[in-house]
Amino acid sequence: MGERKIIHSDGAVETLPAEVSPETEARRAALRARGRPTTDQARQDALRRLAQESLRSADDGALKENEALFDLWTPGQAYQAGDVVGYGGRLYRALAAHTAQADWTPDTAVSLFAAVQIPGDAPLTWIPGEIVQTGDIRLFEGGRYRCLQAHTTLAGWTPPVTPALWAIDD
C-alpha cells in the first residue's frame, strides 16, 4: 500500500492512501470548495470549535465535564464574552470581548473573567474572581461563610475581612 500527495491550489498538501477512489476525491474536492475540512485533524478541530461554541452558555457543571475541550488562556488571543479558557488549573468564562494581555490573567482580571465553580453537595471553596449570589455558601480557611449580597469576589476581600459581603454560616 502506497500513498500519494495532492497539492491543492491554495498550497495545502494532502496525503492520501493510494486506494482512494475517484468518488472520495470528488467528495473531498467539493468539501474544499465549500471551505469545509477534509483531513481527520481538520475535522477534529472543527468539531472541537463547534463543541466549544455550544458550551458557551452551558452551566458550570457541563463546562467541567468537558474541560478538555477548552484551550489554555493565551496573552494576545482575542476572546469574546462567553468564551471559556483554562488557566492555573481552573476554568474561566470571559465576561467581555477583549484581547488578552500578559498582566490581565483570568485569576486577576475579574472584570474580564469569572471563575467556573462546580456546584455540588459540598460547599465550594472561596476563590477570587467568582461571581457569587446572595445565599451562596463558600469555605475559606476552615470557616463556612454565606454571601450577603451579590458581587464578584476579589483577592484581598476575603470573607473574614468583608462583613458587609459575608457572614459566618453555622
N, CA and C atoms as a LAMMPS dump frame, in Angstrom:
ITEM: TIMESTEP
0
ITEM: NUMBER OF ATOMS
510
ITEM: BOX BOUNDS ff ff ff
-5.0000000000000000e+02 5.0000000000000000e+02
-5.0000000000000000e+02 5.0000000000000000e+02
-5.0000000000000000e+02 5.0000000000000000e+02
ITEM: ATOMS id mol type element x y z
1 1 1 N 0.836 -1.17 0
2 1 2 C 0 0 0
3 1 3 C 0.88 1.231 0
4 2 1 N 0.669 2.079 -0.952
5 2 2 C 1.411 3.322 -1.003
6 2 3 C 0.533 4.485 -0.622
7 3 1 N 1.08 5.636 -0.781
8 3 2 C 0.294 6.841 -0.55
9 3 3 C 0.672 7.837 -1.611
10 4 1 N -0.166 8.831 -1.771
11 4 2 C 0.121 9.868 -2.751
12 4 3 C -0.212 11.215 -2.145
13 5 1 N 0.454 12.203 -2.653
14 5 2 C 0.256 13.561 -2.153
15 5 3 C -0.44 14.373 -3.234
16 6 1 N -1.383 15.18 -2.777
17 6 2 C -2.08 16.095 -3.672
18 6 3 C -1.771 17.495 -3.178
19 7 1 N -1.33 18.349 -4.066
20 7 2 C -1.08 19.746 -3.725
21 7 3 C -2.225 20.55 -4.326
22 8 1 N -2.966 21.228 -3.457
23 8 2 C -4.138 21.993 -3.889
24 8 3 C -3.736 23.395 -4.305
25 9 1 N -4.65 24.084 -4.968
26 9 2 C -4.361 25.423 -5.487
27 9 3 C -4.011 26.409 -4.381
28 10 1 N -4.492 26.162 -3.155
29 10 2 C -4.17 27.057 -2.04
30 10 3 C -2.84 26.699 -1.371
31 11 1 N -2.138 25.694 -1.918
32 11 2 C -0.846 25.282 -1.389
33 11 3 C -0.917 24.183 -0.351
34 12 1 N -2.123 23.83 0.091
35 12 2 C -2.283 22.767 1.084
36 12 3 C -1.881 21.431 0.472
37 13 1 N -1.172 20.642 1.26
38 13 2 C -0.746 19.318 0.812
39 13 3 C -1.573 18.282 1.557
40 14 1 N -2.149 17.367 0.82
41 14 2 C -2.966 16.322 1.415
42 14 3 C -2.352 14.977 1.038
43 15 1 N -2.097 14.148 2.043
44 15 2 C -1.558 12.812 1.813
45 15 3 C -2.718 11.836 1.851
46 16 1 N -2.853 11.067 0.802
47 16 2 C -3.964 10.123 0.681
48 16 3 C -3.437 8.707 0.495
49 17 1 N -4.176 7.743 1.016
50 17 2 C -3.809 6.363 0.693
51 17 3 C -3.958 6.149 -0.803
52 18 1 N -3.143 5.273 -1.36
53 18 2 C -3.177 5.038 -2.806
54 18 3 C -4.531 4.526 -3.27
55 19 1 N -5.276 3.843 -2.392
56 19 2 C -6.522 3.238 -2.822
57 19 3 C -7.738 4.166 -2.753
58 20 1 N -7.549 5.479 -2.56
59 20 2 C -8.68 6.405 -2.507
60 20 3 C -9.373 6.408 -3.86
61 21 1 N -10.669 6.248 -3.789
62 21 2 C -11.446 6.162 -5.029
63 21 3 C -11.651 7.547 -5.627
64 22 1 N -11.936 7.605 -6.913
65 22 2 C -12.248 8.896 -7.543
66 22 3 C -13.464 9.573 -6.893
67 23 1 N -14.407 8.772 -6.401
68 23 2 C -15.594 9.341 -5.735
69 23 3 C -15.19 10.054 -4.446
70 24 1 N -14.269 9.436 -3.686
71 24 2 C -13.802 10.053 -2.455
72 24 3 C -13.058 11.346 -2.759
73 25 1 N -12.212 11.31 -3.796
74 25 2 C -11.502 12.521 -4.186
75 25 3 C -12.475 13.612 -4.597
76 26 1 N -13.514 13.272 -5.316
77 26 2 C -14.51 14.25 -5.754
78 26 3 C -15.243 14.843 -4.549
79 27 1 N -15.575 13.993 -3.566
80 27 2 C -16.257 14.463 -2.363
81 27 3 C -15.353 15.424 -1.582
82 28 1 N -14.077 15.094 -1.466
83 28 2 C -13.141 15.977 -0.762
84 28 3 C -12.979 17.297 -1.504
85 29 1 N -12.93 17.247 -2.836
86 29 2 C -12.817 18.48 -3.627
87 29 3 C -14.044 19.358 -3.403
88 30 1 N -15.202 18.74 -3.324
89 30 2 C -16.423 19.504 -3.074
90 30 3 C -16.393 20.137 -1.684
91 31 1 N -15.893 19.407 -0.684
92 31 2 C -15.774 19.955 0.668
93 31 3 C -14.818 21.141 0.687
94 32 1 N -13.673 20.981 0.008
95 32 2 C -12.703 22.074 -0.044
96 32 3 C -13.306 23.302 -0.701
97 33 1 N -14.059 23.101 -1.774
98 33 2 C -14.677 24.219 -2.491
99 33 3 C -15.644 24.983 -1.591
100 34 1 N -16.255 24.292 -0.633
101 34 2 C -17.191 24.938 0.302
102 34 3 C -16.486 25.388 1.582
103 35 1 N -15.156 25.245 1.617
104 35 2 C -14.411 25.672 2.799
105 35 3 C -14.531 24.718 3.969
106 36 1 N -14.89 23.477 3.731
107 36 2 C -15.075 22.505 4.798
108 36 3 C -13.799 21.672 4.958
109 37 1 N -13.535 21.148 6.167
110 37 2 C -12.308 20.368 6.401
111 37 3 C -12.338 19.028 5.678
112 38 1 N -11.142 18.591 5.262
113 38 2 C -11.041 17.317 4.555
114 38 3 C -10.176 16.296 5.271
115 39 1 N -9.352 16.708 6.206
116 39 2 C -8.486 15.766 6.904
117 39 3 C -9.074 15.446 8.276
118 40 1 N -8.639 14.345 8.859
119 40 2 C -9.135 13.956 10.182
120 40 3 C -8.831 15.03 11.217
121 41 1 N -7.606 15.595 11.204
122 41 2 C -7.248 16.617 12.176
123 41 3 C -8.115 17.864 11.99
124 42 1 N -8.326 18.252 10.753
125 42 2 C -9.169 19.425 10.493
126 42 3 C -10.592 19.172 10.961
127 43 1 N -11.083 17.967 10.758
128 43 2 C -12.433 17.63 11.241
129 43 3 C -12.479 17.676 12.762
130 44 1 N -11.455 17.129 13.412
131 44 2 C -11.41 17.168 14.875
132 44 3 C -11.378 18.606 15.38
133 45 1 N -10.588 19.459 14.729
134 45 2 C -10.52 20.867 15.121
135 45 3 C -11.87 21.545 14.936
136 46 1 N -12.528 21.255 13.828
137 46 2 C -13.843 21.851 13.564
138 46 3 C -14.87 21.372 14.583
139 47 1 N -14.848 20.094 14.921
140 47 2 C -15.777 19.565 15.924
141 47 3 C -15.495 20.162 17.302
142 48 1 N -14.23 20.355 17.61
143 48 2 C -13.859 20.95 18.9
144 48 3 C -14.389 22.379 18.985
145 49 1 N -14.21 23.161 17.905
146 49 2 C -14.726 24.537 17.892
147 49 3 C -16.245 24.552 18.019
148 50 1 N -16.913 23.624 17.354
149 50 2 C -18.37 23.528 17.439
150 50 3 C -18.805 23.197 18.869
151 51 1 N -18.116 22.257 19.503
152 51 2 C -18.442 21.894 20.889
153 51 3 C -18.202 23.074 21.824
154 52 1 N -17.087 23.785 21.641
155 52 2 C -16.812 24.958 22.472
156 52 3 C -17.924 25.989 22.319
157 53 1 N -18.333 26.239 21.085
158 53 2 C -19.393 27.224 20.834
159 53 3 C -20.7 26.799 21.492
160 54 1 N -21.029 25.514 21.415
161 54 2 C -22.284 25.054 22.002
162 54 3 C -22.247 25.103 23.53
163 55 1 N -21.056 25.074 24.119
164 55 2 C -20.922 25.117 25.578
165 55 3 C -20.784 26.531 26.133
166 56 1 N -20.752 27.541 25.266
167 56 2 C -20.568 28.926 25.739
168 56 3 C -21.607 29.317 26.778
169 57 1 N -22.838 28.854 26.623
170 57 2 C -23.892 29.241 27.566
171 57 3 C -24.244 28.107 28.533
172 58 1 N -23.417 27.078 28.551
173 58 2 C -23.69 25.927 29.428
174 58 3 C -23.441 26.291 30.884
175 59 1 N -24.071 25.522 31.775
176 59 2 C -23.816 25.747 33.197
177 59 3 C -22.418 25.244 33.551
178 60 1 N -21.946 25.644 34.728
179 60 2 C -20.582 25.321 35.135
180 60 3 C -20.315 23.82 35.193
181 61 1 N -21.317 23.029 35.584
182 61 2 C -21.136 21.579 35.638
183 61 3 C -20.828 20.999 34.27
184 62 1 N -21.542 21.452 33.24
185 62 2 C -21.296 20.967 31.875
186 62 3 C -19.915 21.392 31.395
187 63 1 N -19.487 22.577 31.793
188 63 2 C -18.147 23.027 31.401
189 63 3 C -17.088 22.115 31.995
190 64 1 N -17.234 21.802 33.273
191 64 2 C -16.242 20.956 33.947
192 64 3 C -16.191 19.57 33.307
193 65 1 N -17.349 19.028 32.944
194 65 2 C -17.384 17.701 32.31
195 65 3 C -16.661 17.695 30.972
196 66 1 N -16.575 18.848 30.323
197 66 2 C -15.959 18.963 29
198 66 3 C -14.685 19.804 29.031
199 67 1 N -14.02 19.826 30.175
200 67 2 C -12.856 20.683 30.399
201 67 3 C -11.769 20.498 29.345
202 68 1 N -11.578 19.288 28.865
203 68 2 C -10.503 19.014 27.906
204 68 3 C -10.723 19.712 26.564
205 69 1 N -11.934 20.164 26.297
206 69 2 C -12.214 20.839 25.028
207 69 3 C -11.684 22.268 24.984
208 70 1 N -11.404 22.849 26.129
209 70 2 C -11.089 24.274 26.175
210 70 3 C -9.595 24.541 26.119
211 71 1 N -9.251 25.575 25.366
212 71 2 C -7.86 25.978 25.222
213 71 3 C -7.376 26.663 26.493
214 72 1 N -6.07 26.671 26.67
215 72 2 C -5.472 27.42 27.762
216 72 3 C -5.47 28.902 27.404
217 73 1 N -5.609 29.754 28.422
218 73 2 C -5.572 31.191 28.231
219 73 3 C -4.234 31.577 27.627
220 74 1 N -4.254 32.487 26.654
221 74 2 C -3.042 32.885 25.948
222 74 3 C -3.003 34.396 25.787
223 75 1 N -1.938 35.063 26.253
224 75 2 C -1.815 36.504 26.007
225 75 3 C -1.812 36.775 24.498
226 76 1 N -2.459 37.862 24.096
227 76 2 C -2.522 38.216 22.678
228 76 3 C -3.711 37.608 21.956
229 77 1 N -4.385 36.665 22.596
230 77 2 C -5.545 35.996 21.993
231 77 3 C -6.785 36.877 22.162
232 78 1 N -7.602 36.989 21.128
233 78 2 C -8.872 37.717 21.218
234 78 3 C -9.923 36.784 21.797
235 79 1 N -10.659 37.265 22.795
236 79 2 C -11.725 36.491 23.429
237 79 3 C -13.038 37.235 23.296
238 80 1 N -14.11 36.482 23.158
239 80 2 C -15.468 37.024 23.116
240 80 3 C -16.152 36.721 24.44
241 81 1 N -17.137 37.521 24.803
242 81 2 C -17.918 37.237 26.008
243 81 3 C -18.488 35.832 25.897
244 82 1 N -18.303 35.037 26.941
245 82 2 C -18.791 33.657 26.959
246 82 3 C -17.728 32.625 26.649
247 83 1 N -16.599 33.035 26.044
248 83 2 C -15.525 32.078 25.775
249 83 3 C -15.027 31.5 27.101
250 84 1 N -14.645 30.23 27.06
251 84 2 C -14.161 29.544 28.259
252 84 3 C -12.715 29.125 28.015
253 85 1 N -11.841 29.396 29.009
254 85 2 C -10.425 29.056 28.89
255 85 3 C -9.943 28.42 30.184
256 86 1 N -8.855 27.683 30.086
257 86 2 C -8.208 27.122 31.255
258 86 3 C -7.044 28.002 31.665
259 87 1 N -6.865 28.164 32.98
260 87 2 C -5.719 28.924 33.494
261 87 3 C -5.483 28.493 34.93
262 88 1 N -4.253 28.141 35.248
263 88 2 C -3.895 27.799 36.617
264 88 3 C -4.697 26.633 37.188
265 89 1 N -5.075 25.673 36.349
266 89 2 C -5.818 24.507 36.822
267 89 3 C -7.306 24.741 37.002
268 90 1 N -7.813 25.901 36.57
269 90 2 C -9.236 26.211 36.669
270 90 3 C -9.77 26.627 35.306
271 91 1 N -11.091 26.613 35.185
272 91 2 C -11.746 27.167 34.002
273 91 3 C -12.271 28.555 34.337
274 92 1 N -12.224 29.438 33.34
275 92 2 C -12.738 30.801 33.477
276 92 3 C -13.597 31.119 32.259
277 93 1 N -14.654 31.905 32.485
278 93 2 C -15.531 32.347 31.402
279 93 3 C -15.28 33.847 31.18
280 94 1 N -15.036 34.226 29.913
281 94 2 C -14.838 35.638 29.581
282 94 3 C -16.15 36.389 29.761
283 95 1 N -16.084 37.547 30.411
284 95 2 C -17.268 38.362 30.663
285 95 3 C -17.465 39.426 29.594
286 96 1 N -16.394 39.779 28.899
287 96 2 C -16.456 40.822 27.877
288 96 3 C -15.458 40.506 26.77
289 97 1 N -15.737 41.003 25.587
290 97 2 C -14.804 40.842 24.475
291 97 3 C -13.548 41.658 24.76
292 98 1 N -12.388 41.067 24.514
293 98 2 C -11.119 41.75 24.728
294 98 3 C -9.988 40.935 24.12
295 99 1 N -8.83 41.553 24.003
296 99 2 C -7.611 40.84 23.616
297 99 3 C -6.764 40.72 24.879
298 100 1 N -6.414 39.487 25.217
299 100 2 C -5.7 39.221 26.47
300 100 3 C -4.322 39.855 26.463
301 101 1 N -3.961 40.419 27.604
302 101 2 C -2.62 40.952 27.825
303 101 3 C -1.965 40.141 28.931
304 102 1 N -0.655 40.086 28.911
305 102 2 C 0.083 39.247 29.855
306 102 3 C -0.264 39.561 31.306
307 103 1 N -0.588 40.818 31.613
308 103 2 C -0.885 41.181 33
309 103 3 C -2.396 41.18 33.298
310 104 1 N -3.189 40.684 32.364
311 104 2 C -4.642 40.535 32.572
312 104 3 C -4.986 39.054 32.667
313 105 1 N -4.386 38.355 33.575
314 105 2 C -4.642 36.918 33.699
315 105 3 C -6.058 36.69 34.236
316 106 1 N -6.669 35.573 33.898
317 106 2 C -8.042 35.322 34.333
318 106 3 C -8.248 35.361 35.844
319 107 1 N -7.232 34.994 36.6
320 107 2 C -7.396 34.993 38.062
321 107 3 C -7.301 36.384 38.684
322 108 1 N -6.806 37.37 37.928
323 108 2 C -6.69 38.72 38.478
324 108 3 C -7.573 39.743 37.762
325 109 1 N -7.92 39.51 36.52
326 109 2 C -8.739 40.452 35.75
327 109 3 C -10.215 40.1 35.934
328 110 1 N -10.737 40.387 37.123
329 110 2 C -12.103 39.958 37.46
330 110 3 C -13.164 40.701 36.67
331 111 1 N -12.822 41.815 36.025
332 111 2 C -13.799 42.485 35.163
333 111 3 C -13.882 41.806 33.802
334 112 1 N -12.904 40.954 33.494
335 112 2 C -12.881 40.276 32.197
336 112 3 C -13.22 38.795 32.275
337 113 1 N -12.97 38.149 33.416
338 113 2 C -13.186 36.71 33.556
339 113 3 C -13.882 36.379 34.867
340 114 1 N -14.722 35.358 34.833
341 114 2 C -15.333 34.815 36.043
342 114 3 C -14.885 33.366 36.179
343 115 1 N -14.463 32.998 37.37
344 115 2 C -14.036 31.624 37.622
345 115 3 C -15.244 30.693 37.568
346 116 1 N -15.031 29.516 37.036
347 116 2 C -16.079 28.487 36.987
348 116 3 C -15.982 27.664 38.258
349 117 1 N -17.054 27.606 39.003
350 117 2 C -17.134 26.756 40.194
351 117 3 C -18.174 25.678 39.905
352 118 1 N -17.913 24.489 40.335
353 118 2 C -18.8 23.371 40.059
354 118 3 C -19.703 23.123 41.255
355 119 1 N -21.008 23.38 41.089
356 119 2 C -21.933 23.146 42.2
357 119 3 C -22.007 21.659 42.541
358 120 1 N -22.251 21.385 43.772
359 120 2 C -22.384 20.006 44.212
360 120 3 C -22.962 19.982 45.601
361 121 1 N -22.884 18.853 46.234
362 121 2 C -23.424 18.743 47.578
363 121 3 C -22.575 19.481 48.598
364 122 1 N -21.276 19.43 48.451
365 122 2 C -20.378 20.074 49.421
366 122 3 C -20.231 21.556 49.079
367 123 1 N -20.075 22.418 50.087
368 123 2 C -19.845 23.844 49.809
369 123 3 C -18.577 24.025 48.982
370 124 1 N -18.579 25.048 48.169
371 124 2 C -17.441 25.347 47.315
372 124 3 C -16.42 26.184 48.078
373 125 1 N -15.191 26.124 47.64
374 125 2 C -14.124 26.929 48.23
375 125 3 C -14.178 28.344 47.669
376 126 1 N -14.014 29.339 48.543
377 126 2 C -13.965 30.734 48.105
378 126 3 C -12.729 30.936 47.255
379 127 1 N -12.899 31.581 46.106
380 127 2 C -11.776 31.938 45.237
381 127 3 C -12.005 33.354 44.72
382 128 1 N -10.937 34.092 44.444
383 128 2 C -11.133 35.417 43.851
384 128 3 C -11.57 35.285 42.393
385 129 1 N -12.356 36.256 41.957
386 129 2 C -12.769 36.285 40.558
387 129 3 C -14.053 35.537 40.272
388 130 1 N -14.773 35.139 41.285
389 130 2 C -16.021 34.402 41.089
390 130 3 C -17.208 35.341 41.314
391 131 1 N -18.214 35.234 40.481
392 131 2 C -19.455 35.96 40.697
393 131 3 C -20.294 35.122 41.649
394 132 1 N -20.625 35.696 42.798
395 132 2 C -21.419 34.982 43.8
396 132 3 C -22.752 35.69 43.993
397 133 1 N -23.743 34.92 44.407
398 133 2 C -25.097 35.434 44.615
399 133 3 C -25.443 35.386 46.099
400 134 1 N -26.395 36.207 46.493
401 134 2 C -26.877 36.201 47.872
402 134 3 C -27.294 34.785 48.25
403 135 1 N -26.794 34.32 49.391
404 135 2 C -27.122 32.981 49.876
405 135 3 C -26.109 31.915 49.514
406 136 1 N -25.204 32.2 48.567
407 136 2 C -24.172 31.211 48.222
408 136 3 C -23.316 30.926 49.456
409 137 1 N -22.909 29.672 49.597
410 137 2 C -22.053 29.243 50.708
411 137 3 C -20.666 28.958 50.153
412 138 1 N -19.634 29.472 50.848
413 138 2 C -18.252 29.21 50.469
414 138 3 C -17.439 28.895 51.718
415 139 1 N -16.419 28.062 51.514
416 139 2 C -15.475 27.737 52.587
417 139 3 C -14.231 28.585 52.407
418 140 1 N -13.71 29.092 53.528
419 140 2 C -12.476 29.876 53.465
420 140 3 C -11.708 29.673 54.764
421 141 1 N -10.484 29.186 54.652
422 141 2 C -9.587 28.957 55.795
423 141 3 C -10.303 28.28 56.959
424 142 1 N -11.015 27.219 56.656
425 142 2 C -11.676 26.421 57.681
426 142 3 C -13.034 26.937 58.115
427 143 1 N -13.414 28.13 57.696
428 143 2 C -14.729 28.676 58.052
429 143 3 C -15.736 28.501 56.924
430 144 1 N -16.995 28.526 57.306
431 144 2 C -18.084 28.411 56.341
432 144 3 C -18.809 29.76 56.327
433 145 1 N -18.944 30.367 55.128
434 145 2 C -19.495 31.711 55.001
435 145 3 C -20.677 31.728 54.024
436 146 1 N -21.666 32.595 54.351
437 146 2 C -22.844 32.805 53.5
438 146 3 C -22.739 34.203 52.894
439 147 1 N -22.942 34.294 51.577
440 147 2 C -22.871 35.571 50.879
441 147 3 C -24.102 36.415 51.23
442 148 1 N -23.871 37.686 51.598
443 148 2 C -24.961 38.582 51.981
444 148 3 C -25.468 39.447 50.832
445 149 1 N -24.621 39.667 49.828
446 149 2 C -25.059 40.417 48.646
447 149 3 C -24.236 39.993 47.438
448 150 1 N -24.878 39.961 46.296
449 150 2 C -24.218 39.531 45.056
450 150 3 C -23.027 40.438 44.752
451 151 1 N -21.936 39.825 44.331
452 151 2 C -20.732 40.576 43.975
453 151 3 C -19.739 39.655 43.279
454 152 1 N -18.666 40.226 42.792
455 152 2 C -17.546 39.447 42.265
456 152 3 C -16.463 39.439 43.325
457 153 1 N -16.017 38.261 43.718
458 153 2 C -15.002 38.148 44.767
459 153 3 C -13.672 38.713 44.266
460 154 1 N -12.96 39.343 45.167
461 154 2 C -11.677 39.969 44.833
462 154 3 C -10.588 39.461 45.769
463 155 1 N -9.39 39.302 45.226
464 155 2 C -8.248 38.936 46.072
465 155 3 C -8.088 40.004 47.151
466 156 1 N -7.925 39.581 48.387
467 156 2 C -7.78 40.511 49.498
468 156 3 C -9.102 40.85 50.181
469 157 1 N -10.203 40.687 49.468
470 157 2 C -11.529 40.928 50.039
471 157 3 C -12.116 39.583 50.451
472 158 1 N -11.439 38.913 51.327
473 158 2 C -11.839 37.581 51.756
474 158 3 C -13.017 37.672 52.731
475 159 1 N -13.742 36.591 52.92
476 159 2 C -14.904 36.642 53.82
477 159 3 C -14.62 37.205 55.215
478 160 1 N -13.519 36.847 55.881
479 160 2 C -13.326 37.382 57.234
480 160 3 C -13.146 38.907 57.288
481 161 1 N -12.665 39.517 56.207
482 161 2 C -12.398 40.956 56.238
483 161 3 C -13.475 41.796 55.55
484 162 1 N -14.54 41.15 55.078
485 162 2 C -15.626 41.889 54.416
486 162 3 C -16.973 41.489 55.017
487 163 1 N -17.253 41.916 56.248
488 163 2 C -18.506 41.52 56.901
489 163 3 C -19.755 42.061 56.21
490 164 1 N -19.621 43.074 55.35
491 164 2 C -20.785 43.558 54.604
492 164 3 C -21.16 42.592 53.477
493 165 1 N -20.207 41.724 53.09
494 165 2 C -20.451 40.8 51.997
495 165 3 C -20.649 39.357 52.455
496 166 1 N -20.073 38.985 53.593
497 166 2 C -20.086 37.61 54.059
498 166 3 C -20.417 37.531 55.545
499 167 1 N -21.158 36.479 55.907
500 167 2 C -21.434 36.199 57.313
501 167 3 C -21.053 34.754 57.592
502 168 1 N -20.584 34.515 58.82
503 168 2 C -20.281 33.136 59.212
504 168 3 C -21.599 32.356 59.179
505 169 1 N -21.555 31.178 58.556
506 169 2 C -22.74 30.339 58.412
507 169 3 C -22.563 29.119 59.315
508 170 1 N -23.359 29.045 60.351
509 170 2 C -23.24 27.926 61.302
510 170 3 C -23.981 26.714 60.851
